[in-house]
Amino acid sequence: NSRFRFETLADLREHMRAFGQVDDELLAGLRERIGGVLGAPPDERVRFRSSSNAEDAIEFNGAGLY
């Protein structure tokens, strides 16, 4: 049911934004690395994609889903 999926994912995003916490040291390291590799300013938005085959099953390829 696409409507249920859309609403559930919207709720999940809202919850993650309200209550999600990422370690400040990790964020600083990511910003530094992104700037070094991409030459991007610290406030530039970037997107990450997994390339792990650990997300895959024989009948389903889930790598990169977000």
CHARMM internal coordinates of N, CA and C (Angstrom, degrees):
IC EDIT
DIST 1 N 1 CA 1.4477
DIST 1 CA 1 C 1.5249
ANGL 1 N 1 CA 1 C 108.19
DIST 1 C 2 N 1.3030
ANGL 1 CA 1 C 2 N 116.50
DIHE 1 N 1 CA 1 C 2 N 110.34
DIST 2 N 2 CA 1.4654
ANGL 1 C 2 N 2 CA 120.24
DIHE 1 CA 1 C 2 N 2 CA -174.32
DIST 2 CA 2 C 1.5266
ANGL 2 N 2 CA 2 C 112.59
DIHE 1 C 2 N 2 CA 2 C -67.84
DIST 2 C 3 N 1.3037
ANGL 2 CA 2 C 3 N 119.01
DIHE 2 N 2 CA 2 C 3 N -33.56
DIST 3 N 3 CA 1.4691
ANGL 2 C 3 N 3 CA 120.81
DIHE 2 CA 2 C 3 N 3 CA 178.99
DIST 3 CA 3 C 1.5346
ANGL 3 N 3 CA 3 C 110.53
DIHE 2 C 3 N 3 CA 3 C -65.83
DIST 3 C 4 N 1.3191
ANGL 3 CA 3 C 4 N 116.44
DIHE 3 N 3 CA 3 C 4 N -44.85
DIST 4 N 4 CA 1.4640
ANGL 3 C 4 N 4 CA 120.93
DIHE 3 CA 3 C 4 N 4 CA 177.29
DIST 4 CA 4 C 1.5254
ANGL 4 N 4 CA 4 C 110.29
DIHE 3 C 4 N 4 CA 4 C -59.71
DIST 4 C 5 N 1.3317
ANGL 4 CA 4 C 5 N 116.81
DIHE 4 N 4 CA 4 C 5 N -45.98
DIST 5 N 5 CA 1.4664
ANGL 4 C 5 N 5 CA 121.44
DIHE 4 CA 4 C 5 N 5 CA -179.70
DIST 5 CA 5 C 1.5299
ANGL 5 N 5 CA 5 C 110.54
DIHE 4 C 5 N 5 CA 5 C -61.57
DIST 5 C 6 N 1.3147
ANGL 5 CA 5 C 6 N 117.82
DIHE 5 N 5 CA 5 C 6 N -45.62
DIST 6 N 6 CA 1.4628
ANGL 5 C 6 N 6 CA 122.35
DIHE 5 CA 5 C 6 N 6 CA 179.47
DIST 6 CA 6 C 1.5263
ANGL 6 N 6 CA 6 C 110.85
DIHE 5 C 6 N 6 CA 6 C -59.61
DIST 6 C 7 N 1.3246
ANGL 6 CA 6 C 7 N 116.95
DIHE 6 N 6 CA 6 C 7 N -48.00
DIST 7 N 7 CA 1.4688
ANGL 6 C 7 N 7 CA 121.01
DIHE 6 CA 6 C 7 N 7 CA -178.46
DIST 7 CA 7 C 1.5277
ANGL 7 N 7 CA 7 C 111.61
DIHE 6 C 7 N 7 CA 7 C -67.35
DIST 7 C 8 N 1.3195
ANGL 7 CA 7 C 8 N 117.19
DIHE 7 N 7 CA 7 C 8 N -40.49
DIST 8 N 8 CA 1.4609
ANGL 7 C 8 N 8 CA 120.99
DIHE 7 CA 7 C 8 N 8 CA 179.40
DIST 8 CA 8 C 1.5201
ANGL 8 N 8 CA 8 C 110.87
DIHE 7 C 8 N 8 CA 8 C -65.14
DIST 8 C 9 N 1.3228
ANGL 8 CA 8 C 9 N 117.59
DIHE 8 N 8 CA 8 C 9 N -43.51
DIST 9 N 9 CA 1.4627
ANGL 8 C 9 N 9 CA 120.48
DIHE 8 CA 8 C 9 N 9 CA 178.49
DIST 9 CA 9 C 1.5236
ANGL 9 N 9 CA 9 C 111.57
DIHE 8 C 9 N 9 CA 9 C -67.01
DIST 9 C 10 N 1.3205
ANGL 9 CA 9 C 10 N 117.70
DIHE 9 N 9 CA 9 C 10 N -35.92
DIST 10 N 10 CA 1.4677
ANGL 9 C 10 N 10 CA 120.61
DIHE 9 CA 9 C 10 N 10 CA 175.96
DIST 10 CA 10 C 1.5284
ANGL 10 N 10 CA 10 C 110.17
DIHE 9 C 10 N 10 CA 10 C -63.03
DIST 10 C 11 N 1.3262
ANGL 10 CA 10 C 11 N 116.76
DIHE 10 N 10 CA 10 C 11 N -42.31
DIST 11 N 11 CA 1.4733
ANGL 10 C 11 N 11 CA 120.84
DIHE 10 CA 10 C 11 N 11 CA 176.79
DIST 11 CA 11 C 1.5254
ANGL 11 N 11 CA 11 C 111.08
DIHE 10 C 11 N 11 CA 11 C -62.78
DIST 11 C 12 N 1.3204
ANGL 11 CA 11 C 12 N 116.83
DIHE 11 N 11 CA 11 C 12 N -41.60
DIST 12 N 12 CA 1.4640
ANGL 11 C 12 N 12 CA 120.96
DIHE 11 CA 11 C 12 N 12 CA 179.28
DIST 12 CA 12 C 1.5297
ANGL 12 N 12 CA 12 C 110.96
DIHE 11 C 12 N 12 CA 12 C -63.41
DIST 12 C 13 N 1.3304
ANGL 12 CA 12 C 13 N 117.26
DIHE 12 N 12 CA 12 C 13 N -45.18
DIST 13 N 13 CA 1.4712
ANGL 12 C 13 N 13 CA 120.20
DIHE 12 CA 12 C 13 N 13 CA 178.05
DIST 13 CA 13 C 1.5164
ANGL 13 N 13 CA 13 C 111.12
DIHE 12 C 13 N 13 CA 13 C -60.03
DIST 13 C 14 N 1.3213
ANGL 13 CA 13 C 14 N 116.94
DIHE 13 N 13 CA 13 C 14 N -43.24
DIST 14 N 14 CA 1.4647
ANGL 13 C 14 N 14 CA 121.39
DIHE 13 CA 13 C 14 N 14 CA 179.02
DIST 14 CA 14 C 1.5313
ANGL 14 N 14 CA 14 C 110.57
DIHE 13 C 14 N 14 CA 14 C -61.81
DIST 14 C 15 N 1.3172
ANGL 14 CA 14 C 15 N 116.83
DIHE 14 N 14 CA 14 C 15 N -44.01
DIST 15 N 15 CA 1.4660
ANGL 14 C 15 N 15 CA 121.25
DIHE 14 CA 14 C 15 N 15 CA 179.11
DIST 15 CA 15 C 1.5325
ANGL 15 N 15 CA 15 C 110.81
DIHE 14 C 15 N 15 CA 15 C -63.03
DIST 15 C 16 N 1.3188
ANGL 15 CA 15 C 16 N 116.80
DIHE 15 N 15 CA 15 C 16 N -44.07
DIST 16 N 16 CA 1.4628
ANGL 15 C 16 N 16 CA 120.40
DIHE 15 CA 15 C 16 N 16 CA -179.54
DIST 16 CA 16 C 1.5272
ANGL 16 N 16 CA 16 C 111.13
DIHE 15 C 16 N 16 CA 16 C -63.68
DIST 16 C 17 N 1.3197
ANGL 16 CA 16 C 17 N 117.09
DIHE 16 N 16 CA 16 C 17 N -40.24
DIST 17 N 17 CA 1.4695
ANGL 16 C 17 N 17 CA 119.80
DIHE 16 CA 16 C 17 N 17 CA 178.69
DIST 17 CA 17 C 1.5254
ANGL 17 N 17 CA 17 C 111.49
DIHE 16 C 17 N 17 CA 17 C -67.81
DIST 17 C 18 N 1.3187
ANGL 17 CA 17 C 18 N 116.94
DIHE 17 N 17 CA 17 C 18 N -35.66
DIST 18 N 18 CA 1.4674
ANGL 17 C 18 N 18 CA 120.71
DIHE 17 CA 17 C 18 N 18 CA -177.25
DIST 18 CA 18 C 1.5247
ANGL 18 N 18 CA 18 C 112.19
DIHE 17 C 18 N 18 CA 18 C -77.70
DIST 18 C 19 N 1.3315
ANGL 18 CA 18 C 19 N 117.39
DIHE 18 N 18 CA 18 C 19 N -37.28
DIST 19 N 19 CA 1.4611
ANGL 18 C 19 N 19 CA 119.94
DIHE 18 CA 18 C 19 N 19 CA -170.53
DIST 19 CA 19 C 1.5277
ANGL 19 N 19 CA 19 C 114.64
DIHE 18 C 19 N 19 CA 19 C -121.00
DIST 19 C 20 N 1.3147
ANGL 19 CA 19 C 20 N 117.65
DIHE 19 N 19 CA 19 C 20 N -8.19
DIST 20 N 20 CA 1.4631
ANGL 19 C 20 N 20 CA 120.27
DIHE 19 CA 19 C 20 N 20 CA -178.15
DIST 20 CA 20 C 1.5194
ANGL 20 N 20 CA 20 C 111.61
DIHE 19 C 20 N 20 CA 20 C -70.69
DIST 20 C 21 N 1.3036
ANGL 20 CA 20 C 21 N 115.97
DIHE 20 N 20 CA 20 C 21 N 139.28
DIST 21 N 21 CA 1.4591
ANGL 20 C 21 N 21 CA 121.34
DIHE 20 CA 20 C 21 N 21 CA 178.48
DIST 21 CA 21 C 1.5224
ANGL 21 N 21 CA 21 C 108.96
DIHE 20 C 21 N 21 CA 21 C -131.03
DIST 21 C 22 N 1.3212
ANGL 21 CA 21 C 22 N 115.01
DIHE 21 N 21 CA 21 C 22 N 135.44
DIST 22 N 22 CA 1.4531
ANGL 21 C 22 N 22 CA 121.22
DIHE 21 CA 21 C 22 N 22 CA 175.97
DIST 22 CA 22 C 1.5181
ANGL 22 N 22 CA 22 C 107.08
DIHE 21 C 22 N 22 CA 22 C -123.00
DIST 22 C 23 N 1.3089
ANGL 22 CA 22 C 23 N 116.07
DIHE 22 N 22 CA 22 C 23 N 134.85
DIST 23 N 23 CA 1.4554
ANGL 22 C 23 N 23 CA 122.39
DIHE 22 CA 22 C 23 N 23 CA -178.42
DIST 23 CA 23 C 1.5344
ANGL 23 N 23 CA 23 C 110.72
DIHE 22 C 23 N 23 CA 23 C -55.30
DIST 23 C 24 N 1.3337
ANGL 23 CA 23 C 24 N 116.63
DIHE 23 N 23 CA 23 C 24 N 131.68
DIST 24 N 24 CA 1.4658
ANGL 23 C 24 N 24 CA 121.96
DIHE 23 CA 23 C 24 N 24 CA -178.43
DIST 24 CA 24 C 1.5245
ANGL 24 N 24 CA 24 C 112.36
DIHE 23 C 24 N 24 CA 24 C -59.00
DIST 24 C 25 N 1.3267
ANGL 24 CA 24 C 25 N 116.87
DIHE 24 N 24 CA 24 C 25 N -37.31
DIST 25 N 25 CA 1.4657
ANGL 24 C 25 N 25 CA 120.76
DIHE 24 CA 24 C 25 N 25 CA 179.58
DIST 25 CA 25 C 1.5291
ANGL 25 N 25 CA 25 C 110.90
DIHE 24 C 25 N 25 CA 25 C -66.00
DIST 25 C 26 N 1.3254
ANGL 25 CA 25 C 26 N 116.45
DIHE 25 N 25 CA 25 C 26 N -38.97
DIST 26 N 26 CA 1.4602
ANGL 25 C 26 N 26 CA 120.72
DIHE 25 CA 25 C 26 N 26 CA 176.87
DIST 26 CA 26 C 1.5237
ANGL 26 N 26 CA 26 C 110.32
DIHE 25 C 26 N 26 CA 26 C -64.08
DIST 26 C 27 N 1.3224
ANGL 26 CA 26 C 27 N 117.33
DIHE 26 N 26 CA 26 C 27 N -45.51
DIST 27 N 27 CA 1.4627
ANGL 26 C 27 N 27 CA 121.11
DIHE 26 CA 26 C 27 N 27 CA 178.87
DIST 27 CA 27 C 1.5235
ANGL 27 N 27 CA 27 C 111.60
DIHE 26 C 27 N 27 CA 27 C -59.84
DIST 27 C 28 N 1.3218
ANGL 27 CA 27 C 28 N 116.86
DIHE 27 N 27 CA 27 C 28 N -43.38
DIST 28 N 28 CA 1.4624
ANGL 27 C 28 N 28 CA 120.60
DIHE 27 CA 27 C 28 N 28 CA 179.86
DIST 28 CA 28 C 1.5276
ANGL 28 N 28 CA 28 C 110.39
DIHE 27 C 28 N 28 CA 28 C -62.18
DIST 28 C 29 N 1.3272
ANGL 28 CA 28 C 29 N 116.50
DIHE 28 N 28 CA 28 C 29 N -42.23
DIST 29 N 29 CA 1.4582
ANGL 28 C 29 N 29 CA 120.34
DIHE 28 CA 28 C 29 N 29 CA 178.32
DIST 29 CA 29 C 1.5170
ANGL 29 N 29 CA 29 C 112.53
DIHE 28 C 29 N 29 CA 29 C -64.39
DIST 29 C 30 N 1.3264
ANGL 29 CA 29 C 30 N 116.56
DIHE 29 N 29 CA 29 C 30 N -40.35
DIST 30 N 30 CA 1.4658
ANGL 29 C 30 N 30 CA 120.52
DIHE 29 CA 29 C 30 N 30 CA 177.72
DIST 30 CA 30 C 1.5207
ANGL 30 N 30 CA 30 C 111.27
DIHE 29 C 30 N 30 CA 30 C -64.42
DIST 30 C 31 N 1.3236
ANGL 30 CA 30 C 31 N 116.56
DIHE 30 N 30 CA 30 C 31 N -44.69
DIST 31 N 31 CA 1.4706
ANGL 30 C 31 N 31 CA 119.99
DIHE 30 CA 30 C 31 N 31 CA 179.39
DIST 31 CA 31 C 1.5288
ANGL 31 N 31 CA 31 C 111.06
DIHE 30 C 31 N 31 CA 31 C -60.71
DIST 31 C 32 N 1.3168
ANGL 31 CA 31 C 32 N 115.54
DIHE 31 N 31 CA 31 C 32 N -42.19
DIST 32 N 32 CA 1.4649
ANGL 31 C 32 N 32 CA 119.96
DIHE 31 CA 31 C 32 N 32 CA 179.93
DIST 32 CA 32 C 1.5278
ANGL 32 N 32 CA 32 C 110.80
DIHE 31 C 32 N 32 CA 32 C -64.03
DIST 32 C 33 N 1.3235
ANGL 32 CA 32 C 33 N 116.13
DIHE 32 N 32 CA 32 C 33 N -44.67
DIST 33 N 33 CA 1.4682
ANGL 32 C 33 N 33 CA 120.41
DIHE 32 CA 32 C 33 N 33 CA -178.69
DIST 33 CA 33 C 1.5280
ANGL 33 N 33 CA 33 C 111.40
DIHE 32 C 33 N 33 CA 33 C -67.22
DIST 33 C 34 N 1.3196
ANGL 33 CA 33 C 34 N 116.94
DIHE 33 N 33 CA 33 C 34 N -42.58
DIST 34 N 34 CA 1.4665
ANGL 33 C 34 N 34 CA 120.81
DIHE 33 CA 33 C 34 N 34 CA 178.80
DIST 34 CA 34 C 1.5204
ANGL 34 N 34 CA 34 C 110.03
DIHE 33 C 34 N 34 CA 34 C -61.49
DIST 34 C 35 N 1.3266
ANGL 34 CA 34 C 35 N 115.94
DIHE 34 N 34 CA 34 C 35 N -44.27
DIST 35 N 35 CA 1.4608
ANGL 34 C 35 N 35 CA 119.65
DIHE 34 CA 34 C 35 N 35 CA 177.89
DIST 35 CA 35 C 1.5142
ANGL 35 N 35 CA 35 C 111.97
DIHE 34 C 35 N 35 CA 35 C -61.65
DIST 35 C 36 N 1.3355
ANGL 35 CA 35 C 36 N 116.63
DIHE 35 N 35 CA 35 C 36 N -40.27
DIST 36 N 36 CA 1.4543
ANGL 35 C 36 N 36 CA 120.62
DIHE 35 CA 35 C 36 N 36 CA -179.58
DIST 36 CA 36 C 1.5148
ANGL 36 N 36 CA 36 C 113.63
DIHE 35 C 36 N 36 CA 36 C -69.53
DIST 36 C 37 N 1.3137
ANGL 36 CA 36 C 37 N 116.81
DIHE 36 N 36 CA 36 C 37 N -38.40
DIST 37 N 37 CA 1.4621
ANGL 36 C 37 N 37 CA 120.82
DIHE 36 CA 36 C 37 N 37 CA -176.78
DIST 37 CA 37 C 1.5258
ANGL 37 N 37 CA 37 C 111.72
DIHE 36 C 37 N 37 CA 37 C -84.12
DIST 37 C 38 N 1.3168
ANGL 37 CA 37 C 38 N 116.83
DIHE 37 N 37 CA 37 C 38 N -45.59
DIST 38 N 38 CA 1.4619
ANGL 37 C 38 N 38 CA 120.88
DIHE 37 CA 37 C 38 N 38 CA -175.05
DIST 38 CA 38 C 1.5218
ANGL 38 N 38 CA 38 C 113.59
DIHE 37 C 38 N 38 CA 38 C -97.74
DIST 38 C 39 N 1.3200
ANGL 38 CA 38 C 39 N 116.21
DIHE 38 N 38 CA 38 C 39 N -13.87
DIST 39 N 39 CA 1.4564
ANGL 38 C 39 N 39 CA 119.02
DIHE 38 CA 38 C 39 N 39 CA -174.56
DIST 39 CA 39 C 1.5159
ANGL 39 N 39 CA 39 C 111.61
DIHE 38 C 39 N 39 CA 39 C 69.13
DIST 39 C 40 N 1.3256
ANGL 39 CA 39 C 40 N 115.96
DIHE 39 N 39 CA 39 C 40 N 22.56
DIST 40 N 40 CA 1.4643
ANGL 39 C 40 N 40 CA 121.27
DIHE 39 CA 39 C 40 N 40 CA -176.12
DIST 40 CA 40 C 1.5218
ANGL 40 N 40 CA 40 C 110.47
DIHE 39 C 40 N 40 CA 40 C -85.59
DIST 40 C 41 N 1.3368
ANGL 40 CA 40 C 41 N 116.93
DIHE 40 N 40 CA 40 C 41 N 144.10
DIST 41 N 41 CA 1.4677
ANGL 40 C 41 N 41 CA 119.49
DIHE 40 CA 40 C 41 N 41 CA 174.80
DIST 41 CA 41 C 1.5260
ANGL 41 N 41 CA 41 C 110.42
DIHE 40 C 41 N 41 CA 41 C -66.13
DIST 41 C 42 N 1.3366
ANGL 41 CA 41 C 42 N 117.88
DIHE 41 N 41 CA 41 C 42 N 159.04
DIST 42 N 42 CA 1.4716
ANGL 41 C 42 N 42 CA 121.24
DIHE 41 CA 41 C 42 N 42 CA -175.03
DIST 42 CA 42 C 1.5248
ANGL 42 N 42 CA 42 C 115.01
DIHE 41 C 42 N 42 CA 42 C -57.75
DIST 42 C 43 N 1.3273
ANGL 42 CA 42 C 43 N 118.25
DIHE 42 N 42 CA 42 C 43 N -26.42
DIST 43 N 43 CA 1.4656
ANGL 42 C 43 N 43 CA 119.94
DIHE 42 CA 42 C 43 N 43 CA -177.83
DIST 43 CA 43 C 1.5307
ANGL 43 N 43 CA 43 C 112.73
DIHE 42 C 43 N 43 CA 43 C -98.53
DIST 43 C 44 N 1.3145
ANGL 43 CA 43 C 44 N 117.71
DIHE 43 N 43 CA 43 C 44 N 7.01
DIST 44 N 44 CA 1.4636
ANGL 43 C 44 N 44 CA 121.82
DIHE 43 CA 43 C 44 N 44 CA 178.66
DIST 44 CA 44 C 1.5245
ANGL 44 N 44 CA 44 C 109.72
DIHE 43 C 44 N 44 CA 44 C -69.91
DIST 44 C 45 N 1.3236
ANGL 44 CA 44 C 45 N 116.37
DIHE 44 N 44 CA 44 C 45 N 134.75
DIST 45 N 45 CA 1.4639
ANGL 44 C 45 N 45 CA 120.08
DIHE 44 CA 44 C 45 N 45 CA 177.78
DIST 45 CA 45 C 1.5194
ANGL 45 N 45 CA 45 C 109.32
DIHE 44 C 45 N 45 CA 45 C -84.98
DIST 45 C 46 N 1.3145
ANGL 45 CA 45 C 46 N 116.02
DIHE 45 N 45 CA 45 C 46 N 133.29
DIST 46 N 46 CA 1.4612
ANGL 45 C 46 N 46 CA 121.65
DIHE 45 CA 45 C 46 N 46 CA 176.18
DIST 46 CA 46 C 1.5202
ANGL 46 N 46 CA 46 C 108.39
DIHE 45 C 46 N 46 CA 46 C -130.08
DIST 46 C 47 N 1.3128
ANGL 46 CA 46 C 47 N 115.93
DIHE 46 N 46 CA 46 C 47 N 159.86
DIST 47 N 47 CA 1.4498
ANGL 46 C 47 N 47 CA 121.45
DIHE 46 CA 46 C 47 N 47 CA -179.78
DIST 47 CA 47 C 1.5248
ANGL 47 N 47 CA 47 C 108.76
DIHE 46 C 47 N 47 CA 47 C -117.41
DIST 47 C 48 N 1.3097
ANGL 47 CA 47 C 48 N 116.32
DIHE 47 N 47 CA 47 C 48 N 138.04
DIST 48 N 48 CA 1.4536
ANGL 47 C 48 N 48 CA 121.71
DIHE 47 CA 47 C 48 N 48 CA 178.60
DIST 48 CA 48 C 1.5201
ANGL 48 N 48 CA 48 C 109.01
DIHE 47 C 48 N 48 CA 48 C -106.84
DIST 48 C 49 N 1.3146
ANGL 48 CA 48 C 49 N 115.66
DIHE 48 N 48 CA 48 C 49 N 141.61
DIST 49 N 49 CA 1.4570
ANGL 48 C 49 N 49 CA 120.57
DIHE 48 CA 48 C 49 N 49 CA 176.37
DIST 49 CA 49 C 1.5163
ANGL 49 N 49 CA 49 C 108.70
DIHE 48 C 49 N 49 CA 49 C -128.72
DIST 49 C 50 N 1.2900
ANGL 49 CA 49 C 50 N 114.83
DIHE 49 N 49 CA 49 C 50 N 130.79
DIST 50 N 50 CA 1.4529
ANGL 49 C 50 N 50 CA 119.89
DIHE 49 CA 49 C 50 N 50 CA 177.30
DIST 50 CA 50 C 1.5216
ANGL 50 N 50 CA 50 C 109.60
DIHE 49 C 50 N 50 CA 50 C -74.11
DIST 50 C 51 N 1.3016
ANGL 50 CA 50 C 51 N 115.89
DIHE 50 N 50 CA 50 C 51 N 142.61
DIST 51 N 51 CA 1.4612
ANGL 50 C 51 N 51 CA 119.82
DIHE 50 CA 50 C 51 N 51 CA 174.29
DIST 51 CA 51 C 1.5258
ANGL 51 N 51 CA 51 C 110.55
DIHE 50 C 51 N 51 CA 51 C -118.78
DIST 51 C 52 N 1.3089
ANGL 51 CA 51 C 52 N 115.22
DIHE 51 N 51 CA 51 C 52 N 17.12
DIST 52 N 52 CA 1.4638
ANGL 51 C 52 N 52 CA 120.33
DIHE 51 CA 51 C 52 N 52 CA -176.61
DIST 52 CA 52 C 1.5200
ANGL 52 N 52 CA 52 C 111.38
DIHE 51 C 52 N 52 CA 52 C -77.37
DIST 52 C 53 N 1.3260
ANGL 52 CA 52 C 53 N 115.82
DIHE 52 N 52 CA 52 C 53 N 134.42
DIST 53 N 53 CA 1.4634
ANGL 52 C 53 N 53 CA 118.55
DIHE 52 CA 52 C 53 N 53 CA 174.91
DIST 53 CA 53 C 1.5250
ANGL 53 N 53 CA 53 C 111.20
DIHE 52 C 53 N 53 CA 53 C -83.95
DIST 53 C 54 N 1.3388
ANGL 53 CA 53 C 54 N 117.17
DIHE 53 N 53 CA 53 C 54 N 0.14
DIST 54 N 54 CA 1.4612
ANGL 53 C 54 N 54 CA 120.50
DIHE 53 CA 53 C 54 N 54 CA 176.99
DIST 54 CA 54 C 1.5289
ANGL 54 N 54 CA 54 C 111.06
DIHE 53 C 54 N 54 CA 54 C -69.56
DIST 54 C 55 N 1.3327
ANGL 54 CA 54 C 55 N 116.55
DIHE 54 N 54 CA 54 C 55 N -14.85
DIST 55 N 55 CA 1.4608
ANGL 54 C 55 N 55 CA 120.61
DIHE 54 CA 54 C 55 N 55 CA 178.71
DIST 55 CA 55 C 1.5259
ANGL 55 N 55 CA 55 C 111.46
DIHE 54 C 55 N 55 CA 55 C -87.90
DIST 55 C 56 N 1.2980
ANGL 55 CA 55 C 56 N 116.82
DIHE 55 N 55 CA 55 C 56 N -2.39
DIST 56 N 56 CA 1.4553
ANGL 55 C 56 N 56 CA 121.11
DIHE 55 CA 55 C 56 N 56 CA -174.95
DIST 56 CA 56 C 1.5226
ANGL 56 N 56 CA 56 C 111.65
DIHE 55 C 56 N 56 CA 56 C -99.41
DIST 56 C 57 N 1.3017
ANGL 56 CA 56 C 57 N 114.57
DIHE 56 N 56 CA 56 C 57 N 147.61
DIST 57 N 57 CA 1.4573
ANGL 56 C 57 N 57 CA 122.35
DIHE 56 CA 56 C 57 N 57 CA 170.85
DIST 57 CA 57 C 1.5291
ANGL 57 N 57 CA 57 C 106.44
DIHE 56 C 57 N 57 CA 57 C -123.61
DIST 57 C 58 N 1.2906
ANGL 57 CA 57 C 58 N 117.14
DIHE 57 N 57 CA 57 C 58 N 169.97
DIST 58 N 58 CA 1.4608
ANGL 57 C 58 N 58 CA 120.20
DIHE 57 CA 57 C 58 N 58 CA -178.88
DIST 58 CA 58 C 1.5261
ANGL 58 N 58 CA 58 C 110.57
DIHE 57 C 58 N 58 CA 58 C -57.54
DIST 58 C 59 N 1.3276
ANGL 58 CA 58 C 59 N 116.42
DIHE 58 N 58 CA 58 C 59 N -40.43
DIST 59 N 59 CA 1.4652
ANGL 58 C 59 N 59 CA 120.38
DIHE 58 CA 58 C 59 N 59 CA -175.74
DIST 59 CA 59 C 1.5292
ANGL 59 N 59 CA 59 C 114.09
DIHE 58 C 59 N 59 CA 59 C -98.74
DIST 59 C 60 N 1.3370
ANGL 59 CA 59 C 60 N 117.90
DIHE 59 N 59 CA 59 C 60 N 2.74
DIST 60 N 60 CA 1.4667
ANGL 59 C 60 N 60 CA 119.54
DIHE 59 CA 59 C 60 N 60 CA -175.85
DIST 60 CA 60 C 1.5199
ANGL 60 N 60 CA 60 C 110.87
DIHE 59 C 60 N 60 CA 60 C -152.96
DIST 60 C 61 N 1.3346
ANGL 60 CA 60 C 61 N 117.00
DIHE 60 N 60 CA 60 C 61 N 128.64
DIST 61 N 61 CA 1.4557
ANGL 60 C 61 N 61 CA 122.71
DIHE 60 CA 60 C 61 N 61 CA 175.98
DIST 61 CA 61 C 1.5196
ANGL 61 N 61 CA 61 C 107.51
DIHE 60 C 61 N 61 CA 61 C -104.35
DIST 61 C 62 N 1.3407
ANGL 61 CA 61 C 62 N 117.70
DIHE 61 N 61 CA 61 C 62 N 107.80
DIST 62 N 62 CA 1.4596
ANGL 61 C 62 N 62 CA 121.51
DIHE 61 CA 61 C 62 N 62 CA -176.30
DIST 62 CA 62 C 1.5109
ANGL 62 N 62 CA 62 C 114.16
DIHE 61 C 62 N 62 CA 62 C -105.88
DIST 62 C 63 N 1.3279
ANGL 62 CA 62 C 63 N 118.85
DIHE 62 N 62 CA 62 C 63 N 2.14
DIST 63 N 63 CA 1.4606
ANGL 62 C 63 N 63 CA 120.63
DIHE 62 CA 62 C 63 N 63 CA -178.12
DIST 63 CA 63 C 1.5200
ANGL 63 N 63 CA 63 C 110.05
DIHE 62 C 63 N 63 CA 63 C -61.59
DIST 63 C 64 N 1.3174
ANGL 63 CA 63 C 64 N 115.79
DIHE 63 N 63 CA 63 C 64 N 130.36
DIST 64 N 64 CA 1.4548
ANGL 63 C 64 N 64 CA 121.45
DIHE 63 CA 63 C 64 N 64 CA 175.35
DIST 64 CA 64 C 1.5123
ANGL 64 N 64 CA 64 C 115.25
DIHE 63 C 64 N 64 CA 64 C 87.22
DIST 64 C 65 N 1.3234
ANGL 64 CA 64 C 65 N 118.48
DIHE 64 N 64 CA 64 C 65 N -1.50
DIST 65 N 65 CA 1.4634
ANGL 64 C 65 N 65 CA 119.61
DIHE 64 CA 64 C 65 N 65 CA 177.74
DIST 65 CA 65 C 1.5180
ANGL 65 N 65 CA 65 C 109.51
DIHE 64 C 65 N 65 CA 65 C -71.90
DIST 65 C 66 N 1.2870
ANGL 65 CA 65 C 66 N 116.54
DIHE 65 N 65 CA 65 C 66 N 138.05
DIST 66 N 66 CA 1.4625
ANGL 65 C 66 N 66 CA 121.55
DIHE 65 CA 65 C 66 N 66 CA 176.68
DIST 66 CA 66 C 1.4944
ANGL 66 N 66 CA 66 C 109.49
DIHE 65 C 66 N 66 CA 66 C -151.39
END
COOR INIT
IC SEED 1 N 1 CA 1 C
IC BUILD
